[in-house]
Amino acid sequence: LVRMKFLQILSRKPGSLEMLFQTPFCQKQFPYTCLSTSACVYSKKKKENSYEQVDQEKYKNLVHSVTSYKTSAQTPETILEEDNLLYGPPVKHRPPIKAGTKTPKNWVPLINPSKRILPVTSDSNVPMKIGLQRTKMPSVTRILQETLSPQQVFYLERWKQKMIEELGKEGFEEYTKNLFLQGERFHSALESIFLSEEKAAKEQGEDDVVAGYLSSVEHVLEDISEVKALESGVHHETLQYLGLVDCVAKYRGRLCVIDWKTSEKPKPFLQNTYDNPLQVAAYIGAINHDANYDFQVRCGLVVVAYKNGSPAHPHFMDPDLCSQYWNKWLLRLEEYMDKN
């Protein structure tokens, strides 16, 4: 009966009964709801970092440099290191291999296979000096001058115009004339030395210019022996061209055609001597196919002497190099023949 009255009293106050039964549940629901909300927020899938998929050990430095700085701290050195790590060491560029090298139509060997080598005679120690034949055959110098490439002609003409601007036309003519005379005196002094003409060599050496050239080649002369020819004319019987050889002698024990050149500028490499190697190869071929010479030559030497006395540059040409320039010479010879 008491319970019934209590319930009646509660039922008269609106919301009292509801509070009686819901309050305990609300107290339990609130933390549950909060936990549920919290769980919902943190249960979202964490955004994946693409760098986590990278092999951390292999690309440790790269990953560290990318993830550690907001702004790039890379330097050219670090970029090269990263490229090396990612792609391996760089491969050096190699020029494309040419499909084929141009070969002369009328190819003649540098060494004459049919030439008979005569036994050494008693007077073989005297250098040969054969006069240059005055025939219709073109000279090596003329052939090379008339077959210069457009690039060579351009640079030669530009140098000429520059010198004319500085010296004037008459001054340039005088300059080239003096260069020619200096070269002649230098060659004459060398010839006197090789012929052991001490008096003539001494007189020519008193010239300051010649003295400078002789001082320049002094260390080269120590390696030259057994002079076989000096200022001697040669002609190729098959290809029909001629020339005047400066010297044929042994250089460090190997028989060479030696070409003496003078220069005001240093020429430390063979390619700096322009067409001189072709000239040497042309003389070697001519000697080997000239019946006046009872020997054959396989090597060459271009010696560049300097007026100020600085050490000359000797450029040795072995048989392989001579063969390469011989082929180039044959092409220039064919070009000349086609033009004329």
Stockholm file with secondary structure:
# STOCKHOLM 1.0

chainA/1-340         LVRMKFLQILSRKPGSLEMLFQTPFCQKQFPYTCLSTSACVYSKKKKENSYEQVDQEKYKNLVHSVTSYKTSAQTPETILEEDNLLYGPPVKHRPPIKAGTKTPKNWVPLINPSKRILPVTSDSNVPMKIGLQRTKMPSVTRILQETLSPQQVFYLERWKQKMIEELGKEGFEEYTKNLFLQGERFHSALESIFLSEEKAAKEQGEDDVVAGYLSSVEHVLEDISEVKALESGVHHETLQYLGLVDCVAKYRGRLCVIDWKTSEKPKPFLQNTYDNPLQVAAYIGAINHDANYDFQVRCGLVVVAYKNGSPAHPHFMDPDLCSQYWNKWLLRLEEYMDKN
#=GR chainA/1-340 SS CHHHHHHHHHHHSTTHHHHHHHHHHHHHHHHHHHHHHHHHHHTSCCCCCGGGGSCTTTTHHHHHHHHSCSSCCCCHHHHHHHHHHHHCSCCCCCCCCCSCCCCCSSCCCSSCTTCCCCCCCTTTTSCBCCCCCCSSSCBHHHHHHTTCCHHHHHHHHHHHHHHHHHHHHHHHHHHHHHHHHHHHHHHHHHHHHHTTCHHHHHHHHTSHHHHHHHHHTHHHHTTEEEEEEEEEEEEETTTTEEEEEEEEEEETTEEEEEEEEEESSCCCSGGGGTTHHHHHHHHHHHHHTCTTCSSCCCEEEEEEEETTCCCCEEEEECHHHHHHHHHHHHHHHHHHHHHC
#=GC SS_cons         CHHHHHHHHHHHSTTHHHHHHHHHHHHHHHHHHHHHHHHHHHTSCCCCCGGGGSCTTTTHHHHHHHHSCSSCCCCHHHHHHHHHHHHCSCCCCCCCCCSCCCCCSSCCCSSCTTCCCCCCCTTTTSCBCCCCCCSSSCBHHHHHHTTCCHHHHHHHHHHHHHHHHHHHHHHHHHHHHHHHHHHHHHHHHHHHHHTTCHHHHHHHHTSHHHHHHHHHTHHHHTTEEEEEEEEEEEEETTTTEEEEEEEEEEETTEEEEEEEEEESSCCCSGGGGTTHHHHHHHHHHHHHTCTTCSSCCCEEEEEEEETTCCCCEEEEECHHHHHHHHHHHHHHHHHHHHHC
//
